[in-house]
Amino acid sequence: MSGTTAGVVFIAAMIAVLALSYKPLGDHMYRVVTREHHRRVERGLYKVMGVHPDNEQNWAGYARSVLAFSAISVILLYLFQRVQGSLPLDNGFIGVEPGLAWNTAVSFTTNTNWQAYSGESTMGMLIQAAGLSVQNFVSAAVGIAVAVVLVRGFARKLTDRLGNFWVDLTRIILWVLLPISFVAAIVLVAGGVVQNLTDFTTATTAAGGDQTLTGGLIAGQEAVKNLGTNGGGPFNANAAHPFENPTSWTNFILVYLLLVIPFSMPRVFGRMVGDDRPGYAIAAVMGAIAVVSIGLVVGFESLANGTVPQAVAAAMEGKEVRFGVADSGVFAAATTLTSTGSVNSFHDSFTSFGGGVLMLNMMLGEVAPGGVGAGLYGLLVLAVITVFIAGLMVGRTPEYLGKKIGAREIKLASLYFLVTPALLLMGLAASLAVPVNLDSMQEAGPHGLSEMLYAFASASNNNGSAFAGFGANTPWFNTALGLCMLFGRFLPIILVLALAGSLARQKPVPATAGTFPTHKPLFVGMVVGVTIILVALTFLPVLALGPLADGLR
């Protein structure tokens, strides 16, 4: 089978399994977050936490719970890393230095999983399993919970009650993330992914030399890091490492894991608002953007129209031969369309235009399908902006699912959209203004700018992937990127929760002949158009100076 044919089969099979998963997984998650009774194990956990599960919170109370939980998570993970040298299963490593420990704690708590270190030479087995992997579960659950709250805002009326954060968090971890991760880990072990309690093994190579191989609980971490759209792995090479991703079919499983929950969340949305059609429309927006992005990335990499002339028909630099161009391109597009950041190839070696599309995926707000939960609430905010624009065009008060989009709602939606561009562009500008920061660039000129641009796009949008040539482990970048991750995660969450509270207090207005139908192709096309146009107007200048200039040289 040729590489092109194999790539087409890979993409077609992925679309098929995601379509088959849409309804059963979406319905399961719907039942998990809407069930009225509490199971015995849940009640036991609520008792330990001191939570009254039937006491629902308003948006401000929910936001305080999210922020308090996340702040404690950052502090505990920071301290955990600092005392690593005094803990068992430390693999002989000392405590992580303060700047890197701060950056890593923020990174994993915000679902970014940006790694300014090599996992196999910095983090011991205990930190990987009990620190980083735990955050892979809880940070993913926070994102799903916030999305559910926004949907409740559309579904409920004349109330300020939006659910209980601790109940949502507990249920999502217990009945969604844990079971799927458990099964996925077993499948990955069957595919050859390492899962053991061995720190280091010395092997003799064919040439007679010695090589040190790192072991650990790799399969378990690999499962949840992709399922929860986290991305941070135990190896510096991430999913390009054969211990994480040994074969083409394990590669397929990993891509499926990082897409399946985000693409199933619109089903939850449709079920909760009592009409499946708006869910299908949101899924169609996600799918349309994703298919175009994947096609562009694979196309640019196949044509090898990039920074370095290639001697072959495709750009294989930085890609594993066992995956090839097509599977690597699909993985790269999927990991940047979501907030995963896991990689099976090195994006710094992609062609200029291919790497530019990866940046654009993140700049879109990672909404196609986006991170677990974050993709859905980001796209619903863009849907609110779209119906507002449509209302202006016809001189009618905009509505979405029976809720009026007034001054308060559009202000919150607009602020949501402005947060990440402001963080990205301000962080990039400030960093370029400090001469010593230019030393972190591996290349000069447009490609060097692209390396730094990619880093801030990744941090501000909570993605976590990187152009591998960029040296980020400096005091400046550990601090600056850490702040971008923090504000890029929690400012949008606060705005989304406030929007949910505003919507939930409204009395729905009945649909009339003049109501804009938000389940038809026109609406899908408008949301896609608004998403692309807003991003193009915001980021075109900096993209022109970076990847576009690099590709046109």
C-alpha positions, 0 to 999 in steps of 0.5 A: 500500500502506497503512503498516499493510499495508507493516509487516505485509509487512516483518515477515512477510518478515523472519521468512521470510528469517531462517527460511530462513537458520537452517539453512544459516548455522548449519551453516556456523558449526558447521563453522567452529568444529568443523573439526579441520584448519587451512587454509593462511591460518590457519596463516600467521596463527598463525605470525605470532601465535606461536600453537600452534593444537592447544594447547587452553586451560582456561577460565581460560587462555581468559579470560586470552586474551580479557582480554589481547586486549581490553586491548590493543585498548582501549589501541591504539584509544585511542592511535590516536584521540589522534594522529589529527591527525598521521595521513593521512585525518584529514579535518582533525580533531585528536586526540580528547580523552582522556575521549572517546577512552577512552570510545570505545575501551572502547565499540568494544572491548566491542561496545557502540559507544556514541557520545558524539560526532558521527562526521562531525565528530570521526573521520577516515576512517582512524580510522573504517576502521582503528580502529572498523571493525576493532573491529567485526569482532574484538569480534563474534568474541569474543562468538561465541567465548565462546558456542561455549566455553559450548556446548563445556562442555555437549558435552564430558565429563571434560575441562578443555579448551575450545578455543583462543581465538586459533583461534576468533577467527581462524576466525570473522573469516575465514570468517563475518564477513568474507565476509558483510560483503563481500557485504553491502557490495556489496549496500548500494552497489547500494542507494545507500549511499556508499563512496568516499575523499572526505572532504567535498564542497560542494554547492549546495542548491535554495535557493542555499546551500552544504551540506557532505556527508561521504563515506567508506567507509560501506557497508563499515562499515555492513555489519559494524556491523549484522552484528556487532551493533555499531551505531556509525556514521560519521554522528551520525544513524546509519542514519537518514542517507540515506548509510547507509540510503537506501531501505526495502529497504536498511533491510530488509537492515540489520535482516536483518543485525543479526538473522541471526547471533544467530538462527542461533546456536541451530542451532550449539548444537544441532549441537554438543550432538548434538541439534537439538531444544534448539537449536530450543527456544532459538530459539523462546524468542528468537522468542517474546520478539522477536515480542511486543516488536516488536508492542508497539513498533509498536503503541504508536507507531501509537497515538501514546499518548505524552508529546506529543499527536500531530496524526496517527494515529501518532507520526512525530516523530523518524522518517524518512518514507521508513521510516514508523512500522512499519519504524522500530518494527521497527528499534528493537525489533531493535536493542535486542533485540540488542546493536546500538545502530544506529538509523534513528529517534530513540528519545527521540522515541518514545512513553513506552511505546514507549521503555519497551519498548526499555529493557525489551528491553535489561534482559532481557539482550538475549537475544531474540536478543541480540548475536552470541554474547552472546545465546546464552550469555545465554539458556543461562544463563537456561536453567540458572536455569530448570531449577534452578527446575524441579528445586526445584519437583519435589525433583529434582537439576536437569539440563540436557543431561545436566549436573547444575546444582549449587551451583557452576553456579547460583552462577555463573549467578546472579552472571551475572544480577546483574552488569548490574542492579547496574551499571545501578542503581548507576551511575544512582543515583550519577549522580543524586546529583551535581546537575551531572549533571542538566544532561545531561538534555534534559527534566525529570521522568520523561522526563529520568530515562528519558534517563539510565536508557536510557543506563545500560541501554544501556552496562551491556548493551553496546547503544550506542543512546541517547535522543538528548536526553541529553548524555553527553559529560561527564567524569562520564558518559564515565568512568561509562558506560565503566566500565559497558561494561567490567564489563558485558562482561567480568564476564559473559564470565568467569562464562560461561567458568567455567561452561563449565569446570565443565560440561565436567569433569562426566560426563553423567548419562543421561536417565530418566523423571523428567528434565525435557525441555528441548526441549518447549513447557513448557520454552520457556514456562518460560524465557520466564517466568523471563526476564520475571519476573526482569527485572520484579522487578528493574527495575519500580520504576525503570521505574515512575518513568521511562517508566511515569510519563511515559506515564501523566501 
